[in-house]
Amino acid sequence: MPVTLRELLAQKRVLLADGATGTNLFNMGLVSGDAPELWNEDHPDRIEKLHQGFVDAGSDIILTNTFGCNRHRLKLHNAQHRARELSCKAAQIARKVADASGRDIVVAGSVGPTGELFEPLGAMTMDEAVASFAEQMEGLMEGGAVVAWIETMSAREEIEAATQAARQVGIDYVFTASFDTAGRTMMGLTPRDVLEIGTAMDPAPVAVGANCGVGATDLLYSVLDMAGKEAPVALVAKANCGVPRVSGDKVIYTGTPELMGRYAQLAIDEGATIIGGCCGTANEHLAAMREAIDERLAETEKRPLPTHEEIVAATGELVNKITPQGGGDAGAARRGRRSRSRG
């Protein structure tokens, strides 16, 4: 039987998740405006190569190529009727790589936002959202995913819809939010809000955390804010590879393997037990993170929560400037600051 995320967390103190899907696929030939999910059928060899690179770099968790594989996003490509089918194909590709690895690898089904606004701001109803997420998750389960990896969320309603769908279809779930707007999600949630949403659920998620955003430093502050509440669930840190910068028609991420290694160690010090990379994170970054994680785990004494000065010295200045408040309450320090849009 494939290993579950709960089982692997029980076996290891810290798990390394994978890196970027979209930015790596662009490097393989994906064109802006195309649906990455259609590559599960059109170019399965490239998706397999993506997963294999992550596994070779030391990842314990690989996410399926299904971030936008729901009927609402796929309708932009006239493929809304293929959500379940394409999700199944994606999970099968990841499952093939995991099963051939010779070690325990968790196949997690990536579930991103629908791209729609919920009532009363938009037309999306809770029932419609749950049905859409359930359809995608059923396909992921059919293909061999063992956990729904709900990521880059910003709205409470969408988190609740996706997690309700996971409970409905009977799959373990994780959810992470992107705190890219002055320390909050685009829809105003703080890290502590997201943690409290997760801890109130029954059954609870396997893990809760942060992904994407504006850089490793800012994400570390978000996770630190969750850690300050002594989180009763596992914490996830999946930061972008440094800070995104626009150069012509390309987005370049400034993070080096060395920076991502330092970020991984600080995430461990904050209490994160699942650590990975988001946009811009390639195999060389993951290999450095694997080495850094193993190095930190070999230490005999647990380190205290990192200070503001230690985080900035290791990974650079915050993009969303704040005044440190102490007590690990990074979110409180950011409240009231001017919002900024995602880079």
N, C-alpha and C positions, 0 to 999 in steps of 0.2 A: 504493500500500500504506500502511496506517496506520503512523504512526511508533511505534517501540518505545521502552520506557523507556531501554534502553541507548543507543539512537541519540540520544535527546533529552539525556541526560546528557553525551554526547560533544559535543553542540552548545553546551550552556550550562553555566556554572559552577555555578549554583544553580537548582533548579526549585521553583516554588510549587505545592504540592498544594492540595486544596480544604479546605472547612470541615466543619461538622457536618452530618450527615444527620438523625439522630433529632430533635434539638432544633429544627431548622428545620422538619421535617415537623409537629411538634406545633404550631408557629406557623401551619401551613397547615391545621390541622384534624384531624390524627391524634389519636386518643383513646388514653389510657393503657390498655394491655392488648391493643390491636389490633396486628396484624402489619404493620410498614411494607412488607414485601415484597409483600403483596397489593395495595398501591397501584400496583405495576408494571403490573397489569392493570386495577384499578378506577379509578385516577386517573393515567394516564400523563402527562397534561398538567401535573400538579403536580410530578412527578418531573423532567420536562423543564425546567420553570421553575427548579427547584432547581439543576440542572446549569448552565443558562444563566446564572444569577446568578453562579455561581462563575467561569465562563469570562469573563463581562463584568468581573469584579473582577480578572482577571489570572492565574487559575490555569492551570498547565501540565499538571496531572494532575487528573482527576475520577474519583471512586470510585463504583461502581455501588451502587444501593440493595439490597444483598444481604448485609448483615452477618450476619443470622440466617437466611439462605436455605439451611439444611441440614435434612435430614430429621428430625433430633432436635429442633430448635427449632420447625420447622413442624408437628410432630405436636401441639403445644399448640393449634394452630388447625385440626386435622384436615386439614392440607395437606401431610403428609409425602411424598406421592407426587408433589408438584409442584415439588420442589427444582430439578431441571434446567430445567423449563419456565419458572419464574419467574426463574431466573438468566439465562436467555437473553433474556427480555423486558427485564429491567433493563439488560443490556449493550447491547441494541439501542437503547434510549432514550438512553443515554449516547453511543453511537456516532453517533447522529443529530446530537446537539448538537456533538460534536467535529468531525464531518465538515463541518458548516455554518459552522464558526468562522472559516475562512479562514487558520488557522495550525495549527501542529503541537500537538495535544493528545493526551496519553496517556489511554486508557481503561483503568482498573485495576479488576479485579474484587474487591470487598470480600469477605473471608472471615473471619468471626468464629468464636469458640469454639462447640463443640457444646452447651455447657451441662451436659455429663455428666462424671462422674469416671471416671478410668481404673482398671483393676484394679491393685492389690488394694483400693483405697479405694472403688471403685464397680464397675459392671458393664461398662463400656465396654472393648472389646478394641482393640488396635492395628489389626487387620484391619478391624473395623467402622468405625473412625474414618477410615482411609484411604479406604475405599469411599465413605463419606459425603462427604468433601471432594472426591474425584475426580468424583463425580456433579455436585456444584455447579460445579466448575471446567470440566467439559465443557460445561455450559450457558453459562457465561460466555464460553468460547471461541467457541461457536456464535454468540453474539450480537455478538461483535466485541471483547471485552476482549483486551488483549495481554499483561497481566501479572496474576498472582494477588497481591492485596494482603492478606496474612494479618495480622490486626491484633488488638490487645487480648488477646494471649495471656498466660498465666500459668504453664502447666505444660510442662515439657520434653517429655513424651510427646505433648502436643497439637501443639506446634511440629513435632516430628518426623513426626507423622502428616500434618499439613497440607503440609509441605514434600515429604514422600515422594509425596503425591498429585500435587503440582505436577510433580514430575519424571516421574511415571508417565504423566500426560496430555500432557506435553511443552510446558508453558507456563513462561515466566520467572516468578520469584516474588520477593517482598519479604516480610519479616516483622518485626513490631514487637510489643513487650510493654508491659504497663502496670505501672509500678513504683509502686503505690499503697499499699504496706504497709511503712512505715518504710524506704523505699528499695529494697524488693524487690517481686517480684510476689507475688500472693496465695499462690502455691505455693512461694515462697522463693527464686526466681531473682534474682540480682543483674544489673546491666547488663553486667558483664564475663562472667558466665555466658552471657548471651544472645548476646553478640558471639562468644564462643568456640564456641558451638553452630553459629552461622552459618558461621564461617570453616573449620569442620571438614567442611562439606558439599561434595559433589561431584556435579553442578556447584554452585558457590556461589550464594547469592542475589544478586540485583542490589543489594540494599540491606538493611540491618538497622537497627533503631532503637527508639524509644520513642514511645508515643502515650497519650492519655487521662491517667490518673493524677489528681493532686490540684491541679495548677496549673502555670503556666509556669515558675516558679522551680525547683520540684522536678524537672520534666522536664529543664530545662537541666542540672541536676546529674547526671541519669542519662546524658545524652548526653556530658557532659564526662568521665564515668567511662569511657565507650567510647572517646572520643577519646584518652584517656591511653594506650591500647594501640596507637595508630597503626593504626587500623582499615584492613584491606586491602579492604573493601567500602564502598560509599557509606553514609552515615549519614542516618537519617531522624529528624526532630524534628516531632512533630504533637501539640502541647500543647492541653489544654483552655483555653478562653478565661477565664483567671484561675481563681479558686477557687470551687467550687460552694457555694452557700448555700441552705438550705431555707427557703422563705417560704410558709407555708400548705401548699397542695398542689402548689406549683411549686418547681423548682430554678432558681435564678438564678445566672448566672456573672458574676463581678465584673470581668472583663477589659474594658478600653476599647480602641478602635482604637490609641491611642497606646502602651498597654502591649504589645499584640501586635506592634506595629512594633518596639519595643525588643527584645522577645523574639526576633523574626526575625533581627535584626542580631547578637545574641549567639550565636544558633545558628550563624550563618555563621562567627563568630569561633571557635567550637568545632570547626568542620570539617564541619558538616552540609551536605549538598548537596541534600537534599529537605526542604523546610520547609512545614508547613501547620498547620491548626488542627483540633482535635477538638471535643468537646462545647461548645456555646455559641457557636461561631465562626460569625458571619454575614458577609454580603457586605461590610459596611463595615469589618469587621476585616481581611478578606482584602485589600481595596483598600489599606488602610494598610500591610499587610505587603508587598504588591507594591512600593509606593513605597519602603519602608524597605530592602527587598532591593536594588532598583535603585540606591539611594543608596549602599549599602555596596559594591556591586560596581563602582561608578564610582571608588572610591578606588584609588590606585595602589600603596599599600603594604599588605601583609597584616598584620593585627593579631594580637597574641599571644593565647594562651588567656585568657579573662576570669578574673579573680580572684573569690573568694567575695564580697568587698565590692562589686565592680562588678555582679555578678549581682543581689544583693539590692537595691542602690541603683536598679537599672533596673526590676526586675520585682516587688519586694516580698520579704518574709521567707518562708523555707521554712515549709511546713505541717508537714512532718516535721522537727523541729529536729535539727540535727547540730552537731558541732564540726568545723570545717574542718581537714583533715589535711595539705594541701599536695600538690603533685604531681598535681593533678587527680583524686585518688582519692576522689571524693565518695561512692561506694558503701561503701568501707571505713569512712568516717566515720560512716555510718548504721548499720553492723552492730551488733547488740546492743541497739539501741533498742527500746522498746516498740512493738508493732504497732498500727496503727489501721486501721479498716475504711474502705472507700471512702465519700466524702461523697455 
